[in-house]
């Protein structure tokens, strides 16, 4: 990763303060406060029982086991019942912590996944222009799993370990103050060193997450285009791209494990120091007569109880870092503001008078992708119910013009109006409900034919779905499929031909029944026979609707009521087919290039 990329990553993470991260993270515990406090209560009981055992042993060795044999034997039954009861309670608490604590974490993970997916649905096209699908998938899967582990183990581990460490020190001070003071100083020094080393690992964990997302992005890109890869013999190139992404990730993993090795080695040294202080210091105080040998044995037991939570905290550190880094990335997505959203007070796109239903107007529209201007004052008036074709060179702004109508992007200047209303002043739901789009690259979801047609209007009846298929000239081929409307289409419709997919997409729009229709190169990728069948369906679909057609095949738009030539981000010519040929301008030149006339 270049230094520039590192700087960008540091800046992006700096934008989210640690306080905000933890505040939002804690907020996800809100709906599960009962489980959370029950988990902590069980953790408290578990820690108390572990701390109590050396005290029981101290009492038995110093007092009870010094009684007469008869009294000792008589009390063993009660001692047995006491310990059976205590450890039955401990077992129940351990079960609750392990089972319901994890369930609480799973609930929180599901809530975060719900919020993240909802945010992905809200974000505008511009976000998806900047981010890779594989990287976004990593946030939904691996990042949220790490966050879930932190959500469960974080409070529980910290609570149990804190209780055990504080309780152990309190009881150790009761046994011998000078020796415990030495232990406390050694603990503070080693804790400070561990914290400093652990803080340096944070950047490595962030890079781990970024580079894991890079691997996901590479895999998604390669598998999504596997037909292109194989048709061009690009397997070796794809392996090389994956090797680079994989080695970049391996590099950060090795760095993180070097830190982890140093961290664990330091803490192993810390434990050795504690045991050394216990034996040497304890021996000194025994020789001085200020510490009994039995107290030294109890002291050693508490050192074991003290070291166990320290080891647990050390092992928890990696979970903490992964979860924290993942939650920051999660927050960055939630903090994204969609470029396109409903304005305050936005109204529904009202039903206009039938004579004006679908009147579209572009007024001096200006638009740029980032700093790259595409439209430079485009103006176009489309009467309600008219069919208008947009033609012109690639990159001239035709697709962008159509994308501004349903507000996939917002204009930088000027306005787009439907029936005299600025599209920015109406709700996105009502605006997009009034517009149907048929594209060249048809996307079918991995369900049945019925599911894909019904996507145009959820809740449609079977009769309405069949009628939409009939209007799209798709009924005959659908009924010939093995399971008819219940036939599964495969990923992206892989089990269907291009023409079949296109007709299902048209049926989907028929079912939607929009007042405005956008046809974006809807037949350009089809053979002549399929094109004729699809064109007949599109003609039927366009009847009575305002229709914008983007087409490079000029033969498909001769009958359009208006042809607008878009070039350099402006409408440079407009008129009927015959008028534009007579004008002998850009359109006439394109026509001669295609037909040699």
TILUMMI-142201 format. One line per 5 residues: for each residue x, y, z of C-alpha. Coordinates in nm, 3 decimals. Example, Ala and Ser with C-alpha at 12.3 -4.5 7.8 and 13.67 -1.06 7.14 Angstrom:
1.230:-0.450:0.780  1.367:-0.106:0.714
% end
This chain:
0.000:0.000:0.000  0.143:0.336:-0.100  0.211:0.614:0.151  -0.063:0.820:-0.014  -0.316:0.543:0.047
-0.196:0.509:0.407  -0.248:0.882:0.457  -0.601:0.861:0.314  -0.681:0.569:0.545  -0.551:0.755:0.849
-0.749:1.065:0.755  -1.070:0.864:0.703  -1.034:0.693:1.039  -0.948:1.020:1.210  -1.284:1.159:1.099
-1.459:0.921:1.341  -1.362:0.995:1.701  -1.318:0.709:1.946  -1.588:0.859:2.168  -1.843:0.853:1.885
-1.744:0.497:1.795  -1.799:0.367:2.147  -2.116:0.573:2.199  -2.279:0.427:1.889  -2.151:0.078:1.967
-2.300:0.089:2.318  -2.628:0.209:2.166  -2.677:-0.133:2.006  -2.704:-0.288:2.352  -3.022:-0.084:2.414
-3.287:-0.339:2.304  -3.109:-0.616:2.493  -3.045:-0.448:2.828  -3.210:-0.736:3.015  -2.978:-0.993:2.858
-2.681:-0.761:2.899  -2.728:-0.705:3.274  -2.813:-1.072:3.331  -2.487:-1.161:3.153  -2.292:-0.921:3.376
-2.467:-1.054:3.688  -2.365:-1.408:3.594  -2.011:-1.284:3.528  -2.007:-1.124:3.874  -2.123:-1.445:4.042
-1.867:-1.650:3.849  -1.582:-1.417:3.949  -1.695:-1.412:4.313  -1.697:-1.793:4.334  -1.347:-1.812:4.181
-1.220:-1.553:4.433  -1.389:-1.727:4.723  -1.218:-2.065:4.676  -0.877:-1.963:4.821  -1.057:-1.804:5.115
-1.237:-2.129:5.187  -0.907:-2.314:5.158  -0.745:-2.062:5.393  -1.021:-2.118:5.650  -1.003:-2.496:5.624
-0.621:-2.519:5.650  -0.588:-2.267:5.933  -0.893:-2.350:6.141  -1.135:-2.627:6.049  -0.882:-2.896:5.950
-0.706:-2.839:6.284  -1.014:-2.965:6.471  -1.058:-3.323:6.593  -1.089:-3.598:6.330  -1.448:-3.667:6.432
-1.551:-3.305:6.380  -1.367:-3.288:6.047  -1.537:-3.604:5.922  -1.871:-3.479:6.045  -1.833:-3.153:5.852
-1.716:-3.299:5.521  -2.074:-3.366:5.410  -2.168:-3.001:5.460  -1.852:-2.892:5.280  -1.943:-3.126:4.993
-2.293:-2.977:4.968  -2.149:-2.625:4.985  -1.907:-2.683:4.699  -2.162:-2.876:4.493  -2.403:-2.583:4.531
-2.140:-2.322:4.448  -2.016:-2.501:4.140  -2.369:-2.582:4.024  -2.437:-2.208:4.035  -2.105:-2.142:3.859
-2.191:-2.397:3.590  -2.532:-2.237:3.530  -2.371:-1.892:3.509  -2.108:-2.020:3.266  -2.382:-2.171:3.048
-2.578:-1.845:3.047  -2.269:-1.639:2.961  -2.163:-1.872:2.680  -2.509:-1.937:2.536  -2.718:-1.624:2.589
-2.420:-1.391:2.575  -2.348:-1.518:2.224  -2.716:-1.495:2.134  -2.714:-1.132:2.245  -2.411:-1.072:2.022
-2.594:-1.243:1.733  -2.897:-1.018:1.785  -2.674:-0.711:1.777  -2.495:-0.840:1.466  -2.834:-0.889:1.297
-2.935:-0.532:1.390  -2.612:-0.392:1.251  -2.647:-0.598:0.933  -3.004:-0.468:0.896  -2.888:-0.107:0.939
-2.596:-0.154:0.700  -2.811:-0.312:0.430  -3.076:-0.041:0.470  -2.802:0.221:0.431  -2.674:0.048:0.116
-3.028:0.075:-0.020  -3.043:0.447:0.063  -2.708:0.543:-0.086  -2.702:0.705:-0.428  -2.549:0.579:-0.750
-2.247:0.802:-0.692  -2.149:0.591:-0.387  -2.154:0.272:-0.597  -1.951:0.451:-0.865  -1.676:0.498:-0.605
-1.687:0.166:-0.417  -1.643:-0.197:-0.511  -1.914:-0.454:-0.442  -1.663:-0.701:-0.293  -1.546:-0.442:-0.039
-1.905:-0.373:0.059  -1.971:-0.745:0.101  -1.676:-0.767:0.344  -1.848:-0.510:0.566  -2.168:-0.718:0.574
-1.989:-1.047:0.653  -1.643:-1.059:0.811  -1.651:-0.711:0.970  -1.985:-0.774:1.138  -1.875:-1.114:1.268
-1.579:-0.951:1.443  -1.808:-0.681:1.580  -2.046:-0.949:1.712  -1.760:-1.123:1.893  -1.661:-0.793:2.050
-2.022:-0.717:2.147  -2.047:-1.044:2.338  -1.700:-1.093:2.482  -1.614:-0.727:2.540  -1.823:-0.627:2.844
-1.821:-0.980:2.989  -1.443:-1.025:2.967  -1.368:-0.677:3.093  -1.613:-0.714:3.381  -1.495:-1.060:3.492
-1.128:-0.975:3.452  -1.161:-0.642:3.633  -1.343:-0.807:3.925  -1.085:-1.083:3.951  -0.785:-0.851:3.925
-0.920:-0.597:4.177  -1.049:-0.871:4.408  -0.718:-1.058:4.392  -0.517:-0.747:4.476  -0.752:-0.658:4.762
-0.714:-1.003:4.913  -0.339:-1.007:4.848  -0.302:-0.679:5.035  -0.479:-0.846:5.330  -0.215:-1.121:5.330
0.100:-0.908:5.288  0.111:-0.538:5.203  0.482:-0.493:5.106  0.491:-0.795:4.875  0.161:-0.693:4.708
0.289:-0.335:4.663  0.589:-0.472:4.470  0.351:-0.682:4.260  0.132:-0.379:4.190  0.426:-0.170:4.066
0.541:-0.454:3.838  0.183:-0.489:3.705  0.148:-0.116:3.630  0.482:-0.106:3.443  0.403:-0.412:3.233
0.047:-0.292:3.165  0.179:0.043:3.037  0.425:-0.132:2.804  0.153:-0.366:2.678  -0.086:-0.077:2.615
0.176:0.114:2.416  0.256:-0.190:2.202  -0.111:-0.267:2.153  -0.188:0.089:2.042  0.064:0.055:1.760
-0.123:-0.254:1.633  -0.437:-0.053:1.554  -0.308:0.072:1.221  -0.212:-0.281:1.119  -0.563:-0.411:1.193
-0.714:-0.130:0.987  -0.491:-0.221:0.695  -0.587:-0.588:0.743  -0.953:-0.495:0.697  -0.884:-0.279:0.391
-0.673:-0.545:0.224  -0.919:-0.822:0.304  -1.180:-0.607:0.131  -0.935:-0.582:-0.161  -0.924:-0.961:-0.188
-1.304:-0.979:-0.182  -1.321:-0.712:-0.452  -1.072:-0.901:-0.673  -1.259:-1.229:-0.635  -1.598:-1.069:-0.699
-1.469:-0.886:-1.005  -1.306:-1.198:-1.150  -1.596:-1.437:-1.085  -1.853:-1.183:-1.202  -1.670:-1.158:-1.534
-1.565:-1.522:-1.558  -1.708:-1.559:-1.911  -1.498:-1.266:-2.030  -1.194:-1.404:-1.848  -1.223:-1.741:-2.020
-1.312:-1.603:-2.361  -0.997:-1.388:-2.360  -0.778:-1.651:-2.195  -0.724:-1.416:-1.901  -0.688:-1.679:-1.629
-0.316:-1.607:-1.583  -0.377:-1.233:-1.554  -0.654:-1.292:-1.299  -0.429:-1.521:-1.097  -0.163:-1.250:-1.100
-0.411:-0.985:-0.979  -0.527:-1.216:-0.702  -0.168:-1.301:-0.610  -0.089:-0.931:-0.566  -0.398:-0.872:-0.350
-0.330:-1.190:-0.152  0.034:-1.099:-0.088  -0.062:-0.748:0.019  -0.301:-0.899:0.273  -0.039:-1.155:0.380
0.206:-0.871:0.440  -0.024:-0.698:0.687  -0.109:-1.033:0.852  0.261:-1.101:0.906  0.308:-0.755:1.055
0.010:-0.805:1.284  0.141:-1.143:1.400  0.484:-0.992:1.469  0.310:-0.744:1.695  0.105:-1.026:1.842
0.419:-1.232:1.906  0.591:-0.940:2.079  0.275:-0.869:2.276  0.237:-1.225:2.401  0.611:-1.257:2.471
0.603:-0.941:2.681  0.306:-1.066:2.878  0.468:-1.406:2.924  0.765:-1.220:3.068  0.522:-1.031:3.290
0.380:-1.355:3.431  0.731:-1.484:3.493  0.811:-1.164:3.680  0.503:-1.206:3.899  0.587:-1.565:3.990
0.950:-1.470:4.054  0.843:-1.186:4.282  0.605:-1.423:4.461  0.871:-1.687:4.529  1.168:-1.458:4.601
0.973:-1.186:4.782  0.762:-1.444:4.965  1.074:-1.630:5.076  1.225:-1.307:5.206  0.916:-1.218:5.411
0.890:-1.579:5.542  1.253:-1.551:5.656  1.170:-1.216:5.821  0.880:-1.381:6.003  0.618:-1.146:5.857
0.457:-1.408:5.632  0.343:-1.758:5.722  0.421:-2.047:5.485  0.047:-2.130:5.462  -0.021:-1.766:5.368
0.241:-1.791:5.096  0.055:-2.092:4.951  -0.271:-1.897:4.953  -0.082:-1.602:4.803  0.035:-1.823:4.516
-0.324:-1.936:4.455  -0.439:-1.576:4.421  -0.150:-1.504:4.184  -0.289:-1.784:3.965  -0.638:-1.631:3.985
-0.488:-1.290:3.902  -0.282:-1.417:3.608  -0.577:-1.601:3.448  -0.777:-1.283:3.375  -0.459:-1.111:3.258
-0.409:-1.390:3.002  -0.776:-1.361:2.909  -0.741:-0.988:2.849  -0.430:-1.048:2.639  -0.617:-1.296:2.420
-0.916:-1.062:2.404  -0.699:-0.780:2.269  -0.704:-0.915:1.914  -1.084:-0.945:1.923  -1.105:-0.588:2.052
-0.884:-0.451:1.777  -1.062:-0.640:1.499  -1.405:-0.547:1.630  -1.311:-0.183:1.683  -1.158:-0.151:1.336
-1.461:-0.323:1.182  -1.707:-0.099:1.368  -1.527:0.215:1.253  -1.561:0.097:0.892  -1.925:0.015:0.964
-1.979:0.368:1.100  -1.816:0.527:0.798  -2.083:0.368:0.578  -2.367:0.471:0.813  -2.230:0.827:0.821
-2.244:0.853:0.442  -2.514:1.095:0.334  -2.694:1.001:0.011  -2.635:1.259:-0.262  -2.997:1.212:-0.365
-3.266:1.217:-0.096  -3.615:1.350:-0.037  -3.624:1.721:0.034  -3.807:1.830:0.350  -4.174:1.861:0.263
-4.139:1.672:-0.068  -4.482:1.585:-0.210  -4.599:1.287:-0.409  -4.586:1.328:-0.786  -4.949:1.423:-0.842
-5.157:1.270:-1.113  -5.174:1.528:-1.392  -5.452:1.588:-1.644  -5.448:1.293:-1.889  -5.359:1.530:-2.171
-5.046:1.643:-1.985  -4.961:1.320:-1.800  -4.589:1.268:-1.856  -4.476:1.607:-1.990  -4.096:1.615:-1.942
-3.879:1.924:-1.966  -3.504:1.976:-1.928  -3.420:2.342:-1.858  -3.059:2.446:-1.909  -2.938:2.132:-1.727
-2.575:2.113:-1.616  -2.415:1.809:-1.463  -2.067:1.673:-1.388  -1.934:1.347:-1.247  -1.699:1.485:-0.981
-1.506:1.750:-1.176  -1.578:1.608:-1.522  -1.857:1.810:-1.694  -2.101:1.600:-1.898  -2.403:1.821:-1.960
-2.343:2.188:-2.039  -2.678:2.363:-2.053  -2.896:2.092:-2.209  -3.254:2.197:-2.285  -3.527:1.971:-2.422
-3.908:1.981:-2.413  -4.089:1.646:-2.448  -4.469:1.662:-2.482  -4.679:1.416:-2.281  -4.720:1.087:-2.466
-4.450:1.168:-2.723  -4.170:0.933:-2.827  -3.834:1.110:-2.830  -3.508:0.951:-2.943  -3.169:1.069:-2.813
-2.884:1.007:-3.055  -2.526:1.122:-3.070  -2.168:1.015:-3.006  -2.071:0.799:-2.708  -1.993:1.017:-2.409
-2.212:1.298:-2.537  -2.449:1.279:-2.240  -2.746:1.068:-2.360  -2.748:0.815:-2.076  -2.675:1.087:-1.821
-2.973:1.284:-1.951  -3.201:0.988:-1.886  -3.041:0.911:-1.547  -3.130:1.259:-1.421  -3.503:1.205:-1.484
-3.554:0.941:-1.206  -3.293:1.126:-0.994  -3.026:0.862:-1.002  -2.813:1.175:-0.985  -2.909:1.538:-0.915
-2.841:1.821:-1.156  -2.566:2.071:-1.073  -2.755:2.347:-1.246  -3.087:2.404:-1.421  -3.386:2.174:-1.358
-3.564:1.861:-1.478  -3.944:1.882:-1.462  -4.232:1.635:-1.498  -4.572:1.792:-1.560  -4.426:2.127:-1.456
-4.290:2.002:-1.121  -3.916:1.991:-1.043  -3.824:1.628:-0.982  -3.631:1.739:-0.671  -3.956:1.859:-0.513
-4.130:1.520:-0.520  -4.066:1.202:-0.324  -3.828:0.952:-0.477  -4.081:0.672:-0.434  -4.352:0.848:-0.634
-4.104:0.975:-0.894  -3.952:0.636:-0.966  -4.293:0.473:-0.951  -4.389:0.690:-1.249  -4.088:0.586:-1.459
-4.013:0.250:-1.619  -3.669:0.163:-1.754  -3.565:-0.108:-2.000  -3.189:-0.130:-2.043  -2.954:-0.310:-2.275
-2.790:-0.497:-1.985  -3.093:-0.665:-1.829  -3.058:-0.769:-1.465  -3.267:-1.063:-1.348  -3.263:-1.174:-0.987
-3.181:-1.534:-0.898  -3.544:-1.640:-0.849  -3.824:-1.759:-1.073  -3.964:-1.599:-1.387  -4.273:-1.507:-1.182
-4.059:-1.337:-0.915  -3.875:-1.129:-1.174  -4.189:-1.007:-1.349  -4.362:-0.937:-1.016  -4.067:-0.716:-0.915
-4.236:-0.448:-1.125  -4.526:-0.437:-0.879  -4.500:-0.645:-0.561  -4.836:-0.792:-0.469  -4.958:-0.831:-0.827
-5.193:-1.121:-0.888  -5.102:-1.421:-1.102  -5.350:-1.304:-1.366  -5.181:-0.963:-1.384  -4.838:-1.126:-1.416
-4.960:-1.349:-1.699  -5.119:-1.051:-1.875  -4.793:-0.853:-1.847  -4.604:-1.147:-2.000  -4.858:-1.165:-2.284
-4.822:-0.792:-2.357  -4.443:-0.838:-2.371  -4.474:-1.127:-2.620  -4.313:-1.348:-2.354  -4.602:-1.580:-2.267
-4.531:-1.845:-2.531  -4.167:-1.901:-2.441  -4.242:-1.887:-2.064  -4.509:-2.155:-2.093  -4.260:-2.370:-2.288
-4.008:-2.359:-2.000  -3.984:-2.675:-1.780  -4.175:-2.521:-1.487  -4.334:-2.232:-1.673  -4.354:-1.919:-1.456
-4.192:-2.112:-1.168  -3.876:-2.186:-1.367  -3.566:-2.053:-1.192  -3.365:-1.819:-1.414  -3.020:-1.866:-1.253
-2.776:-1.598:-1.148  -2.840:-1.283:-1.353  -3.074:-1.490:-1.574  -2.792:-1.717:-1.695  -3.038:-1.994:-1.798
-3.222:-1.769:-2.044  -3.125:-1.620:-2.380  -3.072:-1.249:-2.427  -3.404:-1.205:-2.600  -3.589:-1.398:-2.329
-3.434:-1.190:-2.054  -3.522:-0.872:-2.241  -3.887:-0.974:-2.276  -3.910:-1.057:-1.903  -3.769:-0.710:-1.832
-4.033:-0.559:-2.060  -4.307:-0.760:-1.886  -4.178:-0.623:-1.556  -4.229:-0.268:-1.684  -4.573:-0.353:-1.830
-4.676:-0.465:-1.481  -4.544:-0.142:-1.333  -4.756:0.064:-1.578  -4.547:0.385:-1.561  -4.643:0.713:-1.724
-4.286:0.767:-1.855  -4.066:0.507:-2.024  -3.688:0.506:-2.078  -3.545:0.262:-2.332  -3.166:0.257:-2.303
-3.023:0.067:-2.601  -3.288:-0.197:-2.532  -3.233:-0.394:-2.857  -2.875:-0.319:-2.954  -2.732:-0.648:-2.823
-2.988:-0.875:-2.992  -2.990:-1.062:-3.322  -3.224:-0.942:-3.599  -3.502:-1.193:-3.527  -3.499:-1.121:-3.153
-3.478:-0.749:-3.223  -3.796:-0.758:-3.431  -3.983:-0.946:-3.158  -3.855:-0.716:-2.885  -3.924:-0.405:-3.094
-4.286:-0.513:-3.131  -4.309:-0.548:-2.753  -4.151:-0.208:-2.701  -4.389:-0.045:-2.947  -4.679:-0.189:-2.750
-4.521:-0.077:-2.423  -4.461:0.277:-2.552  -4.820:0.330:-2.665  -4.974:0.617:-2.466  -4.658:0.681:-2.263
-4.392:0.950:-2.280  -4.093:0.756:-2.410  -3.723:0.845:-2.419  -3.518:0.618:-2.643  -3.139:0.600:-2.645
-3.030:0.425:-2.964  -2.731:0.397:-3.191  -2.924:0.196:-3.452  -3.102:0.476:-3.632  -3.329:0.225:-3.809
-3.514:0.171:-3.480  -3.607:0.538:-3.428  -3.723:0.659:-3.771  -4.082:0.670:-3.648  -3.999:0.875:-3.335
-4.202:1.195:-3.314  -3.891:1.388:-3.214  -3.520:1.307:-3.252  -3.274:1.506:-3.040  -2.904:1.497:-3.122
-2.700:1.523:-2.799  -2.339:1.621:-2.848  -2.094:1.785:-2.612  -2.354:1.794:-2.334  -2.613:1.992:-2.534
-2.899:1.928:-2.775  -2.746:2.050:-3.099  -3.032:1.942:-3.331  -3.388:1.828:-3.294  -3.672:1.742:-3.528
-3.827:1.449:-3.712  -3.622:1.199:-3.914  -3.705:1.374:-4.244  -3.644:1.723:-4.104  -3.301:1.630:-3.973
-3.201:1.463:-4.299  -3.306:1.779:-4.484  -3.103:1.994:-4.240  -2.793:1.792:-4.343  -2.629:1.827:-3.999
-2.492:1.582:-3.744  -2.788:1.343:-3.767  -2.765:1.329:-4.146  -2.394:1.251:-4.118  -2.462:0.964:-3.873
-2.735:0.833:-4.101  -2.507:0.827:-4.403  -2.236:0.652:-4.199  -2.476:0.371:-4.102  -2.663:0.326:-4.430
-2.417:0.458:-4.689  -2.681:0.686:-4.840
% end
